[in-house]
Amino acid sequence: MRPSFTLLAPDLVRRILAEARDLLDTIGLDIHNPAVQDMLLAEGARVDPATARVRLGAALLDRALASARQTFR
């Protein structure tokens, strides 16, 4: 049996994740690499090339999270 250690309560984790998703959708990220902008645009991100601002919507984030590993060793 492996020991477990909890730093944050589950409700707080859910709140942090919800706020992070909201920030990525509304404020977005500054990504100055046009190739990365194009890649994210092809996946459904909203890109403003004039400001290099890239906004990641819920569907894109859900697909990215679903493709990530669930555990690490």
C-alpha positions in Angstrom: 0.0 0.0 0.0 1.3 3.4 -0.9 0.9 6.4 1.5 -1.3 9.3 0.4 -0.9 12.9 1.0 -3.6 15.6 0.4 -2.5 19.2 0.1 -5.8 20.7 -1.0 -9.4 19.8 -0.3 -11.3 18.4 -3.3 -13.7 21.4 -3.4 -10.7 23.8 -3.6 -9.1 21.8 -6.4 -12.3 22.0 -8.4 -12.5 25.7 -7.8 -8.9 26.3 -8.9 -9.4 24.2 -12.1 -12.7 26.0 -12.9 -11.0 29.4 -12.6 -8.0 28.3 -14.6 -10.3 27.1 -17.4 -12.2 30.4 -17.3 -8.9 32.4 -17.5 -7.7 30.4 -20.5 -11.0 31.0 -22.3 -11.5 34.7 -21.5 -8.0 36.2 -21.1 -6.0 33.5 -22.9 -2.2 33.3 -23.3 0.3 35.3 -25.3 1.9 33.0 -27.8 4.3 34.7 -30.1 5.2 31.7 -32.2 3.1 31.8 -35.4 3.5 28.0 -35.9 2.1 27.3 -32.5 -0.7 29.8 -33.1 -1.6 27.9 -36.3 -1.4 24.6 -34.5 -3.8 25.8 -31.8 -6.1 27.5 -34.3 -6.4 24.1 -36.2 -7.4 22.5 -32.9 -10.1 25.1 -32.2 -8.4 27.9 -30.3 -9.3 31.5 -31.0 -6.2 33.4 -32.2 -5.7 37.1 -32.5 -2.5 37.4 -34.6 -2.2 41.2 -34.0 -1.8 40.7 -30.3 -0.5 37.1 -30.2 -3.4 36.3 -27.8 -4.6 32.8 -27.9 -7.8 31.7 -26.1 -8.5 28.1 -25.3 -12.1 27.1 -25.1 -13.7 24.3 -23.1 -13.8 21.8 -25.9 -10.1 22.2 -26.7 -9.1 21.9 -23.1 -11.3 18.8 -22.6 -9.6 17.1 -25.6 -6.2 18.1 -24.4 -6.8 16.8 -20.9 -8.4 13.6 -22.2 -5.2 12.9 -24.2 -2.9 13.5 -21.2 -1.6 10.7 -19.0 -3.6 10.1 -15.9 -0.7 9.0 -13.7 3.0 9.5 -13.6 5.7 7.3 -11.9 
